[in-house]
């Protein structure tokens, strides 16, 4: 069974979750700046770490590049 497209539904959901995590991190950072914080909030760091983990999962579930993609 070929892996191409096999996990597209999960990958698409993860991409959406990654975008939501990025948006939420920006909201937390923006609110922190408005409050005059001098350091990045822990919650923003955790959201960013979670987003990176989700992006890694998206990459792992993406189909491998075809020979045509190499030029």
PDB file as gemmi writes it, atoms N, CA and C in Angstrom:
CRYST1    1.000    1.000    1.000  90.00  90.00  90.00 P 1                      
ATOM      1  N   UNK A   1       0.842  -1.177   0.000  1.00  0.00           N  
ATOM      2  CA  UNK A   1       0.000   0.000   0.000  1.00  0.00           C  
ATOM      3  C   UNK A   1       0.891   1.245   0.000  1.00  0.00           C  
ATOM      4  N   UNK A   2       0.645   2.163  -0.916  1.00  0.00           N  
ATOM      5  CA  UNK A   2       1.438   3.386  -1.016  1.00  0.00           C  
ATOM      6  C   UNK A   2       1.069   4.352   0.101  1.00  0.00           C  
ATOM      7  N   UNK A   3       2.059   5.085   0.572  1.00  0.00           N  
ATOM      8  CA  UNK A   3       1.813   6.025   1.661  1.00  0.00           C  
ATOM      9  C   UNK A   3       1.251   7.354   1.158  1.00  0.00           C  
ATOM     10  N   UNK A   4       1.366   7.617  -0.124  1.00  0.00           N  
ATOM     11  CA  UNK A   4       0.898   8.877  -0.671  1.00  0.00           C  
ATOM     12  C   UNK A   4      -0.578   9.070  -0.377  1.00  0.00           C  
ATOM     13  N   UNK A   5      -0.866  10.112   0.393  1.00  0.00           N  
ATOM     14  CA  UNK A   5      -2.245  10.451   0.695  1.00  0.00           C  
ATOM     15  C   UNK A   5      -2.882   9.606   1.776  1.00  0.00           C  
ATOM     16  N   UNK A   6      -2.169   8.616   2.276  1.00  0.00           N  
ATOM     17  CA  UNK A   6      -2.743   7.685   3.244  1.00  0.00           C  
ATOM     18  C   UNK A   6      -3.176   8.387   4.531  1.00  0.00           C  
ATOM     19  N   UNK A   7      -2.434   9.416   4.934  1.00  0.00           N  
ATOM     20  CA  UNK A   7      -2.717  10.105   6.181  1.00  0.00           C  
ATOM     21  C   UNK A   7      -3.124  11.562   5.957  1.00  0.00           C  
ATOM     22  N   UNK A   8      -3.597  11.874   4.765  1.00  0.00           N  
ATOM     23  CA  UNK A   8      -3.948  13.258   4.434  1.00  0.00           C  
ATOM     24  C   UNK A   8      -4.953  13.856   5.408  1.00  0.00           C  
ATOM     25  N   UNK A   9      -5.969  13.083   5.809  1.00  0.00           N  
ATOM     26  CA  UNK A   9      -6.994  13.624   6.701  1.00  0.00           C  
ATOM     27  C   UNK A   9      -6.392  14.025   8.051  1.00  0.00           C  
ATOM     28  N   UNK A  10      -5.523  13.199   8.591  1.00  0.00           N  
ATOM     29  CA  UNK A  10      -4.886  13.516   9.871  1.00  0.00           C  
ATOM     30  C   UNK A  10      -3.918  14.688   9.703  1.00  0.00           C  
ATOM     31  N   UNK A  11      -3.155  14.664   8.610  1.00  0.00           N  
ATOM     32  CA  UNK A  11      -2.193  15.742   8.359  1.00  0.00           C  
ATOM     33  C   UNK A  11      -2.893  17.089   8.243  1.00  0.00           C  
ATOM     34  N   UNK A  12      -4.017  17.125   7.576  1.00  0.00           N  
ATOM     35  CA  UNK A  12      -4.774  18.367   7.406  1.00  0.00           C  
ATOM     36  C   UNK A  12      -5.281  18.872   8.754  1.00  0.00           C  
ATOM     37  N   UNK A  13      -5.773  17.964   9.597  1.00  0.00           N  
ATOM     38  CA  UNK A  13      -6.225  18.356  10.937  1.00  0.00           C  
ATOM     39  C   UNK A  13      -5.062  18.903  11.759  1.00  0.00           C  
ATOM     40  N   UNK A  14      -3.916  18.246  11.669  1.00  0.00           N  
ATOM     41  CA  UNK A  14      -2.737  18.711  12.410  1.00  0.00           C  
ATOM     42  C   UNK A  14      -2.272  20.078  11.920  1.00  0.00           C  
ATOM     43  N   UNK A  15      -2.328  20.302  10.611  1.00  0.00           N  
ATOM     44  CA  UNK A  15      -1.956  21.618  10.081  1.00  0.00           C  
ATOM     45  C   UNK A  15      -2.855  22.694  10.660  1.00  0.00           C  
ATOM     46  N   UNK A  16      -4.140  22.398  10.758  1.00  0.00           N  
ATOM     47  CA  UNK A  16      -5.096  23.344  11.332  1.00  0.00           C  
ATOM     48  C   UNK A  16      -4.791  23.597  12.811  1.00  0.00           C  
ATOM     49  N   UNK A  17      -4.476  22.537  13.536  1.00  0.00           N  
ATOM     50  CA  UNK A  17      -4.121  22.672  14.952  1.00  0.00           C  
ATOM     51  C   UNK A  17      -2.852  23.496  15.096  1.00  0.00           C  
ATOM     52  N   UNK A  18      -1.876  23.284  14.229  1.00  0.00           N  
ATOM     53  CA  UNK A  18      -0.641  24.060  14.261  1.00  0.00           C  
ATOM     54  C   UNK A  18      -0.902  25.546  14.059  1.00  0.00           C  
ATOM     55  N   UNK A  19      -1.794  25.867  13.126  1.00  0.00           N  
ATOM     56  CA  UNK A  19      -2.152  27.264  12.888  1.00  0.00           C  
ATOM     57  C   UNK A  19      -2.863  27.858  14.107  1.00  0.00           C  
ATOM     58  N   UNK A  20      -3.739  27.080  14.721  1.00  0.00           N  
ATOM     59  CA  UNK A  20      -4.453  27.548  15.906  1.00  0.00           C  
ATOM     60  C   UNK A  20      -3.481  27.800  17.068  1.00  0.00           C  
ATOM     61  N   UNK A  21      -2.508  26.912  17.231  1.00  0.00           N  
ATOM     62  CA  UNK A  21      -1.498  27.100  18.274  1.00  0.00           C  
ATOM     63  C   UNK A  21      -0.678  28.363  18.019  1.00  0.00           C  
ATOM     64  N   UNK A  22      -0.319  28.604  16.764  1.00  0.00           N  
ATOM     65  CA  UNK A  22       0.442  29.809  16.424  1.00  0.00           C  
ATOM     66  C   UNK A  22      -0.378  31.064  16.714  1.00  0.00           C  
ATOM     67  N   UNK A  23      -1.657  31.039  16.348  1.00  0.00           N  
ATOM     68  CA  UNK A  23      -2.532  32.185  16.608  1.00  0.00           C  
ATOM     69  C   UNK A  23      -2.667  32.445  18.102  1.00  0.00           C  
ATOM     70  N   UNK A  24      -2.853  31.375  18.867  1.00  0.00           N  
ATOM     71  CA  UNK A  24      -3.011  31.514  20.313  1.00  0.00           C  
ATOM     72  C   UNK A  24      -1.730  32.049  20.949  1.00  0.00           C  
ATOM     73  N   UNK A  25      -0.587  31.580  20.480  1.00  0.00           N  
ATOM     74  CA  UNK A  25       0.689  32.066  21.004  1.00  0.00           C  
ATOM     75  C   UNK A  25       0.843  33.561  20.743  1.00  0.00           C  
ATOM     76  N   UNK A  26       0.423  34.002  19.557  1.00  0.00           N  
ATOM     77  CA  UNK A  26       0.493  35.431  19.234  1.00  0.00           C  
ATOM     78  C   UNK A  26      -0.436  36.235  20.131  1.00  0.00           C  
ATOM     79  N   UNK A  27      -1.614  35.710  20.414  1.00  0.00           N  
ATOM     80  CA  UNK A  27      -2.552  36.391  21.313  1.00  0.00           C  
ATOM     81  C   UNK A  27      -1.956  36.543  22.708  1.00  0.00           C  
ATOM     82  N   UNK A  28      -1.339  35.480  23.208  1.00  0.00           N  
ATOM     83  CA  UNK A  28      -0.731  35.517  24.535  1.00  0.00           C  
ATOM     84  C   UNK A  28       0.418  36.517  24.555  1.00  0.00           C  
ATOM     85  N   UNK A  29       1.239  36.487  23.521  1.00  0.00           N  
ATOM     86  CA  UNK A  29       2.375  37.409  23.441  1.00  0.00           C  
ATOM     87  C   UNK A  29       1.901  38.857  23.347  1.00  0.00           C  
ATOM     88  N   UNK A  30       0.889  39.100  22.528  1.00  0.00           N  
ATOM     89  CA  UNK A  30       0.344  40.451  22.371  1.00  0.00           C  
ATOM     90  C   UNK A  30      -0.215  40.969  23.702  1.00  0.00           C  
ATOM     91  N   UNK A  31      -0.965  40.119  24.398  1.00  0.00           N  
ATOM     92  CA  UNK A  31      -1.536  40.509  25.688  1.00  0.00           C  
ATOM     93  C   UNK A  31      -0.438  40.791  26.707  1.00  0.00           C  
ATOM     94  N   UNK A  32       0.589  39.999  26.687  1.00  0.00           N  
ATOM     95  CA  UNK A  32       1.704  40.177  27.608  1.00  0.00           C  
ATOM     96  C   UNK A  32       2.410  41.509  27.354  1.00  0.00           C  
ATOM     97  N   UNK A  33       2.606  41.831  26.085  1.00  0.00           N  
ATOM     98  CA  UNK A  33       3.243  43.102  25.736  1.00  0.00           C  
ATOM     99  C   UNK A  33       2.375  44.289  26.147  1.00  0.00           C  
ATOM    100  N   UNK A  34       1.064  44.149  25.971  1.00  0.00           N  
ATOM    101  CA  UNK A  34       0.144  45.216  26.369  1.00  0.00           C  
ATOM    102  C   UNK A  34       0.170  45.442  27.875  1.00  0.00           C  
ATOM    103  N   UNK A  35       0.443  44.371  28.623  1.00  0.00           N  
ATOM    104  CA  UNK A  35       0.520  44.472  30.080  1.00  0.00           C  
ATOM    105  C   UNK A  35       1.884  44.977  30.541  1.00  0.00           C  
ATOM    106  N   UNK A  36       2.806  45.158  29.606  1.00  0.00           N  
ATOM    107  CA  UNK A  36       4.122  45.681  29.940  1.00  0.00           C  
ATOM    108  C   UNK A  36       5.113  44.656  30.451  1.00  0.00           C  
ATOM    109  N   UNK A  37       4.875  43.385  30.163  1.00  0.00           N  
ATOM    110  CA  UNK A  37       5.787  42.332  30.617  1.00  0.00           C  
ATOM    111  C   UNK A  37       7.149  42.498  29.937  1.00  0.00           C  
ATOM    112  N   UNK A  38       8.202  42.174  30.672  1.00  0.00           N  
ATOM    113  CA  UNK A  38       9.549  42.288  30.117  1.00  0.00           C  
ATOM    114  C   UNK A  38      10.099  40.948  29.646  1.00  0.00           C  
ATOM    115  N   UNK A  39       9.406  39.862  29.959  1.00  0.00           N  
ATOM    116  CA  UNK A  39       9.817  38.531  29.527  1.00  0.00           C  
ATOM    117  C   UNK A  39       8.671  37.852  28.788  1.00  0.00           C  
ATOM    118  N   UNK A  40       9.046  36.900  27.929  1.00  0.00           N  
ATOM    119  CA  UNK A  40       8.018  36.143  27.233  1.00  0.00           C  
ATOM    120  C   UNK A  40       7.294  35.258  28.239  1.00  0.00           C  
ATOM    121  N   UNK A  41       5.968  35.201  28.161  1.00  0.00           N  
ATOM    122  CA  UNK A  41       5.215  34.368  29.101  1.00  0.00           C  
ATOM    123  C   UNK A  41       5.477  32.878  28.869  1.00  0.00           C  
ATOM    124  N   UNK A  42       5.445  32.120  29.938  1.00  0.00           N  
ATOM    125  CA  UNK A  42       5.650  30.665  29.867  1.00  0.00           C  
ATOM    126  C   UNK A  42       4.615  30.027  28.941  1.00  0.00           C  
ATOM    127  N   UNK A  43       3.382  30.506  28.996  1.00  0.00           N  
ATOM    128  CA  UNK A  43       2.331  29.906  28.167  1.00  0.00           C  
ATOM    129  C   UNK A  43       2.642  30.066  26.680  1.00  0.00           C  
ATOM    130  N   UNK A  44       3.252  31.183  26.287  1.00  0.00           N  
ATOM    131  CA  UNK A  44       3.627  31.372  24.877  1.00  0.00           C  
ATOM    132  C   UNK A  44       4.713  30.384  24.498  1.00  0.00           C  
ATOM    133  N   UNK A  45       5.656  30.181  25.392  1.00  0.00           N  
ATOM    134  CA  UNK A  45       6.734  29.220  25.114  1.00  0.00           C  
ATOM    135  C   UNK A  45       6.182  27.816  24.952  1.00  0.00           C  
ATOM    136  N   UNK A  46       5.230  27.442  25.802  1.00  0.00           N  
ATOM    137  CA  UNK A  46       4.632  26.107  25.717  1.00  0.00           C  
ATOM    138  C   UNK A  46       3.815  25.946  24.437  1.00  0.00           C  
ATOM    139  N   UNK A  47       3.069  26.983  24.074  1.00  0.00           N  
ATOM    140  CA  UNK A  47       2.285  26.925  22.843  1.00  0.00           C  
ATOM    141  C   UNK A  47       3.198  26.789  21.620  1.00  0.00           C  
ATOM    142  N   UNK A  48       4.309  27.506  21.636  1.00  0.00           N  
ATOM    143  CA  UNK A  48       5.257  27.431  20.525  1.00  0.00           C  
ATOM    144  C   UNK A  48       5.892  26.045  20.459  1.00  0.00           C  
ATOM    145  N   UNK A  49       6.235  25.493  21.597  1.00  0.00           N  
ATOM    146  CA  UNK A  49       6.809  24.151  21.644  1.00  0.00           C  
ATOM    147  C   UNK A  49       5.799  23.130  21.113  1.00  0.00           C  
ATOM    148  N   UNK A  50       4.547  23.271  21.500  1.00  0.00           N  
ATOM    149  CA  UNK A  50       3.503  22.362  21.019  1.00  0.00           C  
ATOM    150  C   UNK A  50       3.320  22.509  19.506  1.00  0.00           C  
ATOM    151  N   UNK A  51       3.352  23.751  19.013  1.00  0.00           N  
ATOM    152  CA  UNK A  51       3.218  23.980  17.567  1.00  0.00           C  
ATOM    153  C   UNK A  51       4.344  23.298  16.807  1.00  0.00           C  
ATOM    154  N   UNK A  52       5.558  23.398  17.316  1.00  0.00           N  
ATOM    155  CA  UNK A  52       6.695  22.753  16.651  1.00  0.00           C  
ATOM    156  C   UNK A  52       6.543  21.237  16.623  1.00  0.00           C  
ATOM    157  N   UNK A  53       6.031  20.667  17.701  1.00  0.00           N  
ATOM    158  CA  UNK A  53       5.800  19.218  17.744  1.00  0.00           C  
ATOM    159  C   UNK A  53       4.745  18.811  16.718  1.00  0.00           C  
ATOM    160  N   UNK A  54       3.699  19.617  16.609  1.00  0.00           N  
ATOM    161  CA  UNK A  54       2.649  19.330  15.633  1.00  0.00           C  
ATOM    162  C   UNK A  54       3.208  19.452  14.217  1.00  0.00           C  
ATOM    163  N   UNK A  55       4.033  20.470  13.966  1.00  0.00           N  
ATOM    164  CA  UNK A  55       4.644  20.630  12.641  1.00  0.00           C  
ATOM    165  C   UNK A  55       5.532  19.435  12.297  1.00  0.00           C  
ATOM    166  N   UNK A  56       6.218  18.892  13.291  1.00  0.00           N  
ATOM    167  CA  UNK A  56       7.041  17.711  13.062  1.00  0.00           C  
ATOM    168  C   UNK A  56       6.154  16.528  12.674  1.00  0.00           C  
ATOM    169  N   UNK A  57       5.019  16.378  13.354  1.00  0.00           N  
ATOM    170  CA  UNK A  57       4.087  15.300  13.024  1.00  0.00           C  
ATOM    171  C   UNK A  57       3.543  15.470  11.612  1.00  0.00           C  
ATOM    172  N   UNK A  58       3.239  16.707  11.227  1.00  0.00           N  
ATOM    173  CA  UNK A  58       2.764  16.973   9.864  1.00  0.00           C  
ATOM    174  C   UNK A  58       3.813  16.524   8.860  1.00  0.00           C  
ATOM    175  N   UNK A  59       5.059  16.877   9.123  1.00  0.00           N  
ATOM    176  CA  UNK A  59       6.147  16.491   8.222  1.00  0.00           C  
ATOM    177  C   UNK A  59       6.260  14.971   8.126  1.00  0.00           C  
ATOM    178  N   UNK A  60       6.171  14.291   9.268  1.00  0.00           N  
ATOM    179  CA  UNK A  60       6.292  12.834   9.274  1.00  0.00           C  
ATOM    180  C   UNK A  60       5.156  12.152   8.526  1.00  0.00           C  
ATOM    181  N   UNK A  61       3.986  12.764   8.505  1.00  0.00           N  
ATOM    182  CA  UNK A  61       2.829  12.176   7.834  1.00  0.00           C  
ATOM    183  C   UNK A  61       2.686  12.618   6.380  1.00  0.00           C  
ATOM    184  N   UNK A  62       3.546  13.515   5.928  1.00  0.00           N  
ATOM    185  CA  UNK A  62       3.484  13.986   4.547  1.00  0.00           C  
ATOM    186  C   UNK A  62       4.063  12.930   3.618  1.00  0.00           C  
ATOM    187  N   UNK A  63       3.500  12.810   2.425  1.00  0.00           N  
ATOM    188  CA  UNK A  63       4.047  11.841   1.488  1.00  0.00           C  
ATOM    189  C   UNK A  63       5.468  12.222   1.084  1.00  0.00           C  
ATOM    190  N   UNK A  64       6.293  11.243   0.791  1.00  0.00           N  
ATOM    191  CA  UNK A  64       7.666  11.548   0.375  1.00  0.00           C  
ATOM    192  C   UNK A  64       7.656  12.279  -0.964  1.00  0.00           C  
ATOM    193  N   UNK A  65       8.664  13.122  -1.196  1.00  0.00           N  
ATOM    194  CA  UNK A  65       8.711  13.834  -2.482  1.00  0.00           C  
ATOM    195  C   UNK A  65       8.891  12.853  -3.632  1.00  0.00           C  
ATOM    196  N   UNK A  66       8.286  13.190  -4.745  1.00  0.00           N  
ATOM    197  CA  UNK A  66       8.425  12.344  -5.927  1.00  0.00           C  
ATOM    198  C   UNK A  66       9.698  12.721  -6.668  1.00  0.00           C  
ATOM    199  N   UNK A  67      10.101  11.907  -7.604  1.00  0.00           N  
ATOM    200  CA  UNK A  67      11.299  12.178  -8.408  1.00  0.00           C  
ATOM    201  C   UNK A  67      11.150  13.478  -9.188  1.00  0.00           C  
ATOM    202  N   UNK A  68       9.904  13.836  -9.537  1.00  0.00           N  
ATOM    203  CA  UNK A  68       9.648  15.085 -10.276  1.00  0.00           C  
ATOM    204  C   UNK A  68       9.983  16.321  -9.431  1.00  0.00           C  
ATOM    205  N   UNK A  69       9.885  16.195  -8.104  1.00  0.00           N  
ATOM    206  CA  UNK A  69      10.157  17.322  -7.221  1.00  0.00           C  
ATOM    207  C   UNK A  69      11.633  17.670  -7.142  1.00  0.00           C  
ATOM    208  N   UNK A  70      12.496  16.801  -7.615  1.00  0.00           N  
ATOM    209  CA  UNK A  70      13.938  17.011  -7.509  1.00  0.00           C  
ATOM    210  C   UNK A  70      14.488  17.821  -8.679  1.00  0.00           C  
ATOM    211  N   UNK A  71      13.637  18.217  -9.588  1.00  0.00           N  
ATOM    212  CA  UNK A  71      14.101  19.095 -10.652  1.00  0.00           C  
ATOM    213  C   UNK A  71      14.217  18.391 -11.903  1.00  0.00           C  
TER     214      UNK A  71                                                      
END                                                                             
